[in-house]
Amino acid sequence: MTALTALVTDEVSQPVDPQVSLLAQHLADQYGTASRAVLFYGSCLREQQLDGLMLDFYLIVSDYPSAYQKRWLRAANRLIPPNVFPFAAGGLAAKYAVLSEADFAALNQAGASSVSVWARFAQPTRLVWSADDAARTRAIEAVSQAAPTLLSLARPLVPNSQALDAWRVGFAQTYKAELRAERTDRSGSIVDADPARYAQFSAAVPSAAFPLSAASAQARWKKLQRHGKWLSVLRLAKASVTFSGGIDYLAWKINRHAGTKIEIRPWQRRWPLIAALTLVPKLLRSGAVR
């Protein structure tokens, strides 16, 4: 076991609120034998009071045919991963993203076509349920790729600087590669919430993980950012269909983070896909999302 894998194993194994474990168990049960692992991540990790919040999970499945009966859901998850759904149990509300074991591993690696998975799993996460030891091992191996991926692209942009600077720059770049409603300083606050953790992870990532020149890294970021904006639009449009009440959730999240007062009209609830596709350009023009 490498130093990095040991750090990840220790971190994902830390205890969580029993309500979170129960929610994860219910989620895994919903997908039966297709379920392989459930990971809990996001800002709610740092919260003591979970009531009234929306928890974030990733459900890792063996494959999409095993997870879904409907062909269009299989195709959607394969072509525009992940699929996102709402979930509630034990008085708590959550949303969860679905990825196959193969896609979860690939999307945490440096060759991934988008930042959405490795940017999240370079941050703290908890492995709150796994089907067996093999599933647990595969999940940890995938998560262990996230930090090296981020640092391999960020470190060349800040040579000869403090270790935490690479993390700050890296997260700032990932925010530019998605549609984000959060304020612009949010990416830096991720590191400031636990600087010792990020310093430890920096020390554990081997120097061989930084093979790119500054010019190559910058070109890679620009490609990820061009692709990521359009991919975010497609994912939002898809979520408006897969996520019951998705258009209302989209408005709530933007209002919460950007201080806007978006109100969803009846026709937008009736035609959420069209609403999502028409809403996003307006938000971009207004600066509500970036």
N, C-alpha and C positions, 0 to 999 in steps of 0.2 A: 504494500500500500504506500503510495507516495504521500509526501507531506500535505499536498493539496487535497488528495482524496480523504486523508484522515481528518482534515479540517471540515470538509463538506460532510463527511459521515457524522462527525460530532455535532455539527450545526443542525442538520436535518433531523437528528435524533432527540433534540431538546424537547421537553414536554410542552404541551399546549393545553389550553382550557379544555376540560372534559367535554364541553358542548361542541367544540370544534371536532374532536375525535368522533363524537356521535354523529355529527353532520356528515363527516367523511365516510363513515360506515354506511349510513343510509344512501349516500351517493353511489358508493361502490355496489351496494346491493341492487340498485336500480338497473345496473348494466350486467349483473350476473357474472358469468364466467369470463366475459370479455374484459372485466376490470382487472388492471394489473397494479396500478398505484394511484394514490391521491396525494397531491402536494398542495399545501396551504402557503400562500405568499401574499405580499402586498402590505399596505400601511396598517392593516388590522392586526398584523403580527405584534405591533407595538402598543396595541390598545388593551386596557384592562377591562373596559366595559364594552361588550359587543352588541348589546341591544340597540336597535335602530341603525346599525351599520350593515353594509353589504359586504360579506366576506368573499374572498377570491380563492378559487381552487383551480388546479389543473387535474383532470382525470385522464390517466394514461391507460389506453386499452390495447389489447393484443393486435387488433386490426379493425378496420371500419366495417367490413361485412359482418363480423361478429357483434359489433356494437349497435348496428342499426338494421331495422327491417326495411326501411324506406331507401330506395336506391338513390334518390336525389340528395338525401343527407350524407350517404357514403361519398357520392361524387363531390358534394360541396366541401366536405372535410378533407378530401384528397386534393382538390384543385385549389382551394383557398383556405388553408388551415389557419387556425382551428375553428371548429364550430363552437358557438357560445350559447349557453342556455341558463335560464334562471332556476333556482332551487331553494326550497325552504324545508326545514325540519327542526323540531325542538324549539320553536319560537324564534329561530334565527333565519335571516335571509342571506342568500349567496348567489353568485354567478360562477359558472365553471366552464372552462374551455376543454375541449376533447382533442387529444392527439394520440396517434398510435405510438407504440414503443419505438418503431423505426423513425417516424417523423420527429419525435421528441429528441432522439439522439442526434439526428441530422440538423435540426434547427437550433441546437446549442453549439454547433461547431462553426469554425471560421468561414466555411464555405456556404453558410446559410444565405438565402436570398433576401432575408429581412432580419431586422434586429429584435422583433417582438418577443421572441422566446428567450434568447440568451441575455438580452438586456434585463429581463425580469429575474432570471435565475442566477445572474451574477450578484444579485442581492440576496439577503437572508431568505430562507424558505424552510419549511418543515415537511418531512415525509410522514404524513399522519395515518396512512394506511397502505399496506402492500399485500398482494395476494400470497406471496411466498418469498423465500430468500432470493430466488433468482430475479424476481420482479424488483425487489428492493435493491439488489446489486446493480441492475441495469439502470434504474432511476438515478442512483447515486453517481454512476459513471457518466450519465448524460449531464447531470447538474454540474459535475466537476469540469466539464468543458466550457461552461459559460464564462467564468472569470478569465481564463486564458484567451478566449475569443475577444472579449472586450479590451483587455490590456494589450493584445497583439495589435489592435487597431489604434488604440489611444496613446500608448507609450511613445511611438515614433513622433507624435505631435508635440510632446513635452520632454525632449531629451534633457538629461542632467538636472531634473527638477525633483521635488519631493514626491514620494510614492503616491500620496493622496491626490496630487494634481492630475495624475493620469486618470484616476477614477472620476474626478470631477469633469474633466474634459470628455472622457468617454461617455458618461451619462448625458452630458449636454448635447453631444453629437447624436445619441440615440433619440433624444427628444425631438431633434430636427428631422428624424426619419419616420415619424408617425404624426398623426393628427392629435395634438395634445391641447387640452383646455387648461392645464395647470399653469400657474404663474411661472415666469421664466427662471426664477431662482430655485425652483423645486428640485432640479437635478443635483444642485450642490448640497441641498439639505439632506439628500439620501446618504451621502458620505458623512456629513457632520453629525448625523444621528448616532453613528457608531464608528468613529475613526479608527479605533484600535482593531476592529474587525477587518477593515479594509487594508490596514497596514499588515496584518497577519497574512491575509490572502495574497498581497503583493509579494511578500517574502517567499511564499510557497510556490509561486508560479515561476517555472524555470526560465532563464533568459532566452532559451531557444524559442520561446513563444513570441518573440519580438523580431521576426525576420524582415519586416517591411521597412523600406525607407520612408521618410516623411512624405515624399511626393506620392508614393504608391499608396500609403495609408489614406492620404487626403483624397485621392482618386476613388479609392474603395468606399470611403464615407459618402462622397457625392453620389456614387451609384446607388448605394443603399438608401440614401435620402430621396432620390428621384423615384426609385421603385417603391419605397415605403409609403409615400404620400398616397399614391394611387391604390396601393394595396390596402391602406387604411380605409379609404373610401369604399372599396369593394367589401371589406369586412363589416363595416358599419351597415352597408346596404343589406348584406346577408343576415346580420344580427337582427335587423328590423323584422325579418321573417322568422328566424329560428328562435328568437328571444321574445316570448310573450310580453307585450307591453314594452318592446325594445325601443320604440320611438320616444316613449315617455321617459325611459331610463336615460336615453341619450340626452334629452333636454335637461333632465335633473342633474346629470353629471356635469354638463357644460355650465349650467347655472351655478352649481356649487363651486366649481373651480375658477370660472372666469367672471363671476359676478354679473352674469347676464340675466335677463328675465324672459327667456323663451317660453312661449305658451303653445302647446300642441292643439291644433284644431281638429274637429271631428273627422274631416276628410283625410287628415294625415294618419289618424289611427286606422281608418278604413283601408288606406292604401300606403302602408308603412314603407314599402320599398321605394315608391315614387317620392314619398316625403323625405326619406333619407337622402336620396340622390339630389333633390332640390334644396335641401336644407344645408348640406355641407358647403357648396360654393358660397352661399350667403355668409356663413360663419367665417370662412376663409377671408372674404372681402372685408368683413367687419373687424377681423383680428381676434375674434372670440376663441378660435382654435388656430394653431400655428403649424 
